[in-house]
Amino acid sequence: MQPSGPNLFLRYQENTVILQTVLNKGIYAVILAVVILMGTSCADSYQKVLKSADFNYKLTKANDYYAKEDYSKAIPLYEELIPVFKGTKNIDEIYFKYAMCHYNEANFLIAGFHFKNISDNYGLSPFAEECLYMTAQCDYEMSAEVPLDQTYTEKAIQSFQLYINSYPNTERLADCNLKIDQMRRKLEVKALAAAELYLRTRHYKAAAVSFANILIEYPDTKDAEKISYNVVKSYLLYAENSIIQRQKERYESVVISYNAFARRFPSSIYLNDAKKHYDEAIVKLEELKKLAESTKS
């Protein structure tokens, strides 16, 4: 018996959905097959480039990959071509692009090594200045967060300074100085954290020396007022916790550091506390003087 009326319409809808699903699956299958074929074709094409014995062809392809920012494919080709073209007029450009590939792939340690090698060995190359800058930039990229080791922060400062000294008229002068300031601030923050840790853990001599050194190494620090006060405070605590034979010279350090603080920051919010430390040191020095005199007599 043939379906009729609403049943016939429902059957028609079901068949339409099934047909559409089959067609969609067929389209997806075709697209997937095309993608796979294209991927396989590209892979085969790249393998042919790698296996080619024509070095000029390889160089052309490497430069094509470089221009398309496909650095992972360019790197193996440049790596093979560098010794082949060594001594030719193209070697500095090939070597530079190889180093740039590593930089753009975030391989900063490798890139920095090669940029430095180019600037050291190809000083007359048109890429020499760029490579000296990029050496510093790689150190800058590897600079760690403040709590971690700051070896590359220090290297970045030195590298940017070397670049500025070598190319004093560079258009990158403001950029370099800004990055040097950033790196110096990072070192300053780390040094300040270390000094504050010494103070909290009652290593008062180390704290006093560390705070004082920050003022010497970073004279423009924005924290100079607080740091200068902490020198006074640390010396007082150091003196108080010293054996009596050493207290005189250490209380004298409180007086000296307070006078320096008061001259530099006469309106400081820390001045009252610093003055209390100074007054305490003066009282202790008088007591020590009387004790020394009574001992002699």
C-alpha positions as CSV (number, residue, x, y, z in Angstrom):
1,M,0.0,0.0,0.0
2,Q,1.5,3.4,-1.0
3,P,1.8,6.1,1.7
4,S,-0.3,9.1,1.1
5,G,-1.0,12.5,2.6
6,P,1.2,13.5,5.6
7,N,3.0,10.2,5.7
8,L,4.2,10.7,2.1
9,F,5.5,14.1,3.0
10,L,7.4,12.8,6.0
11,R,8.9,10.0,4.0
12,Y,10.0,12.6,1.4
13,Q,11.6,14.8,4.1
14,E,13.5,11.8,5.5
15,N,14.8,10.8,2.1
16,T,15.9,14.3,1.5
17,V,17.8,14.5,4.8
18,I,19.5,11.1,4.1
19,L,20.5,12.2,0.6
20,Q,21.9,15.5,1.8
21,T,23.9,13.7,4.5
22,V,25.4,11.3,1.9
23,L,26.2,14.3,-0.3
24,N,27.8,16.2,2.5
25,K,29.9,13.2,3.5
26,G,31.0,12.8,-0.1
27,I,32.0,16.5,-0.3
28,Y,33.9,16.2,3.0
29,A,35.7,13.1,1.8
30,V,36.7,14.8,-1.4
31,I,38.0,17.8,0.5
32,L,39.9,15.6,2.9
33,A,41.4,13.7,0.0
34,V,42.4,16.9,-1.7
35,V,44.1,18.2,1.5
36,I,45.9,14.9,2.0
37,L,47.1,14.9,-1.6
38,M,48.2,18.5,-1.4
39,G,50.1,17.8,1.9
40,T,51.7,14.8,0.4
41,S,52.6,16.7,-2.7
42,C,54.1,19.5,-0.7
43,A,56.1,17.0,1.4
44,D,57.3,15.3,-1.7
45,S,58.3,18.7,-3.2
46,Y,60.2,19.7,-0.1
47,Q,62.0,16.3,0.0
48,K,63.0,16.8,-3.6
49,V,64.5,20.2,-2.7
50,L,66.4,18.6,0.2
51,K,67.8,15.8,-2.0
52,S,68.7,18.1,-4.9
53,A,72.4,18.3,-5.8
54,D,71.8,21.7,-7.4
55,F,73.0,24.2,-4.7
56,N,71.9,27.3,-6.6
57,Y,68.4,25.8,-6.8
58,K,68.5,25.0,-3.1
59,L,69.5,28.6,-2.4
60,T,66.6,29.9,-4.4
61,K,64.2,27.7,-2.6
62,A,65.7,28.6,0.8
63,N,65.2,32.3,0.0
64,D,61.6,31.5,-1.1
65,Y,60.8,29.8,2.2
66,Y,62.5,32.7,4.0
67,A,60.4,35.3,2.1
68,K,57.2,33.3,3.0
69,E,58.3,33.1,6.7
70,D,58.5,29.3,6.5
71,Y,61.6,29.3,8.6
72,S,61.5,25.7,9.7
73,K,62.0,24.7,6.0
74,A,64.6,27.3,5.3
75,I,66.9,26.4,8.2
76,P,68.0,23.0,7.0
77,L,68.7,24.4,3.5
78,Y,70.7,27.3,4.8
79,E,72.6,25.0,7.2
80,E,73.7,22.9,4.3
81,L,74.5,25.9,2.0
82,I,76.7,27.9,4.4
83,P,79.8,25.7,4.1
84,V,79.2,25.4,0.3
85,F,79.1,29.1,-0.3
86,K,81.8,30.0,2.3
87,G,84.2,32.5,0.7
88,T,81.7,33.7,-1.9
89,K,80.1,37.1,-2.1
90,N,76.8,35.7,-1.0
91,I,77.9,34.1,2.2
92,D,77.1,36.9,4.6
93,E,73.6,37.3,3.3
94,I,73.0,33.5,3.5
95,Y,74.5,33.3,7.0
96,F,72.4,36.4,8.1
97,K,69.1,34.9,6.9
98,Y,70.0,31.6,8.6
99,A,70.5,33.5,11.9
100,M,67.3,35.4,11.3
101,C,65.4,32.1,10.8
102,H,66.5,30.9,14.2
103,Y,65.6,34.3,15.7
104,N,62.1,34.2,14.2
105,E,61.7,30.6,15.5
106,A,62.6,31.9,19.0
107,N,65.9,30.0,19.0
108,F,67.5,33.0,20.6
109,L,70.6,31.3,22.0
110,I,71.5,29.8,18.5
111,A,70.6,33.0,16.7
112,G,72.7,35.1,19.1
113,F,75.7,32.9,18.6
114,H,75.5,33.2,14.8
115,F,74.7,37.0,14.7
116,K,77.9,37.6,16.9
117,N,79.9,35.3,14.6
118,I,78.8,37.3,11.6
119,S,79.6,40.7,13.2
120,D,83.0,39.4,14.4
121,N,84.0,37.8,11.1
122,Y,82.3,39.9,8.4
123,G,83.0,43.4,9.8
124,L,82.8,45.0,6.3
125,S,79.5,43.3,5.4
126,P,76.4,45.4,5.0
127,F,74.8,43.1,7.5
128,A,77.5,43.7,10.2
129,E,75.6,46.5,12.0
130,E,72.3,44.6,12.0
131,C,74.0,41.5,13.3
132,L,75.7,43.4,16.2
133,Y,72.3,44.8,17.1
134,M,70.6,41.5,16.8
135,T,73.2,39.9,19.1
136,A,72.1,42.3,21.8
137,Q,68.4,41.7,20.9
138,C,68.9,38.0,21.4
139,D,70.4,38.6,24.9
140,Y,67.5,40.9,25.6
141,E,65.0,38.2,24.6
142,M,66.7,35.7,26.9
143,S,66.7,38.1,29.9
144,A,64.8,36.2,32.7
145,E,62.2,37.4,35.1
146,V,63.5,39.2,38.2
147,P,63.6,36.3,40.7
148,L,65.7,34.2,38.3
149,D,69.3,34.4,37.1
150,Q,70.1,37.7,35.4
151,T,73.2,36.6,33.4
152,Y,71.5,37.5,30.1
153,T,70.2,40.8,31.5
154,E,73.8,41.8,32.2
155,K,74.9,40.5,28.8
156,A,72.1,42.5,27.1
157,I,73.3,45.7,28.7
158,Q,76.8,45.1,27.6
159,S,75.8,44.1,24.1
160,F,73.6,47.2,23.6
161,Q,76.3,49.4,24.9
162,L,78.8,47.8,22.5
163,Y,76.4,48.4,19.7
164,I,76.0,52.1,20.6
165,N,79.8,52.5,21.0
166,S,80.4,50.9,17.6
167,Y,77.6,52.9,15.8
168,P,77.1,56.1,17.8
169,N,75.0,57.7,15.0
170,T,72.6,54.8,14.8
171,E,68.9,55.5,14.4
172,R,68.3,52.9,17.1
173,L,70.0,54.9,19.8
174,A,66.7,55.7,21.7
175,D,65.6,52.1,21.4
176,C,68.9,50.8,22.8
177,N,68.9,53.3,25.7
178,L,65.4,52.4,26.6
179,K,66.2,48.7,26.7
180,I,69.4,49.3,28.7
181,D,67.3,51.3,31.2
182,Q,64.8,48.4,31.3
183,M,67.5,45.9,32.0
184,R,69.2,48.1,34.6
185,R,65.9,48.5,36.4
186,K,65.5,44.7,36.4
187,L,68.9,44.3,38.0
188,E,68.1,47.1,40.5
189,V,64.8,45.4,41.5
190,K,66.6,42.1,42.1
191,A,69.4,43.8,44.1
192,L,66.8,45.6,46.2
193,A,64.9,42.4,46.9
194,A,68.1,40.7,48.0
195,A,68.9,43.6,50.4
196,E,65.4,43.5,51.9
197,L,65.7,39.8,52.3
198,Y,69.0,40.3,54.2
199,L,67.2,42.8,56.5
200,R,64.3,40.5,57.2
201,T,66.6,37.6,57.9
202,R,68.7,39.7,60.3
203,H,71.8,39.7,58.2
204,Y,72.3,43.4,59.0
205,K,75.8,43.9,57.7
206,A,74.9,42.4,54.4
207,A,71.7,44.5,54.3
208,A,73.6,47.7,55.0
209,V,76.3,47.1,52.4
210,S,73.7,45.9,49.8
211,F,71.5,49.0,50.3
212,A,74.5,51.3,50.1
213,N,75.8,49.5,46.9
214,I,72.4,50.0,45.2
215,L,72.7,53.8,45.8
216,I,76.2,53.7,44.2
217,E,75.3,51.5,41.3
218,Y,71.9,53.0,40.6
219,P,72.2,56.7,41.6
220,D,69.0,57.6,39.7
221,T,66.9,54.9,41.4
222,K,63.3,56.0,42.2
223,D,63.6,54.2,45.5
224,A,66.6,56.2,46.7
225,E,64.9,57.8,49.7
226,K,63.7,54.5,51.2
227,I,67.0,52.7,50.4
228,S,69.0,55.5,52.0
229,Y,66.9,55.2,55.1
230,N,67.4,51.5,55.2
231,V,71.1,52.0,55.2
232,V,70.7,53.9,58.5
233,K,68.3,51.3,59.9
234,S,70.5,48.4,58.9
235,Y,73.7,49.9,60.4
236,L,71.8,50.6,63.7
237,L,70.6,47.0,63.9
238,Y,74.1,45.7,63.0
239,A,75.6,47.8,65.8
240,E,73.1,46.7,68.4
241,N,73.7,43.1,67.6
242,S,77.5,43.4,67.7
243,I,80.0,42.5,70.4
244,I,80.9,45.6,72.5
245,Q,84.4,45.8,71.1
246,R,83.0,46.4,67.6
247,Q,80.0,48.6,68.5
248,K,81.9,52.0,68.3
249,E,82.8,51.8,64.6
250,R,79.3,50.5,63.8
251,Y,77.4,53.2,65.6
252,E,79.7,55.7,63.8
253,S,78.4,54.2,60.6
254,V,74.9,55.0,61.7
255,V,75.9,58.6,62.3
256,I,77.6,58.9,58.9
257,S,74.8,57.3,57.0
258,Y,72.2,59.4,58.8
259,N,74.0,62.7,57.9
260,A,74.1,61.6,54.3
261,F,70.4,60.7,54.3
262,A,69.4,64.0,56.0
263,R,71.4,66.1,53.6
264,R,69.9,64.4,50.6
265,F,66.3,64.1,51.8
266,P,65.7,66.9,54.3
267,S,61.9,66.6,53.9
268,S,61.7,62.8,53.9
269,I,58.8,60.9,55.4
270,Y,61.4,58.7,57.0
271,L,63.4,61.6,58.6
272,N,61.8,61.3,62.1
273,D,62.6,57.5,62.3
274,A,66.1,58.1,60.9
275,K,66.7,60.8,63.5
276,K,65.6,58.4,66.3
277,H,68.2,56.0,65.0
278,Y,70.8,58.7,64.9
279,D,70.0,59.9,68.5
280,E,70.2,56.3,69.7
281,A,73.6,55.9,68.1
282,I,74.9,59.2,69.6
283,V,73.7,58.0,73.1
284,K,75.4,54.6,72.6
285,L,78.6,56.3,71.5
286,E,78.7,58.5,74.6
287,E,78.1,55.4,76.8
288,L,81.0,53.6,75.0
289,K,83.2,56.6,75.4
290,K,82.6,56.8,79.2
291,L,83.1,53.0,79.5
292,A,86.4,53.3,77.7
293,E,87.5,56.2,79.9
294,S,86.5,54.4,83.1
295,T,88.4,51.3,82.0
296,K,91.6,53.3,81.4
297,S,91.3,55.0,84.8
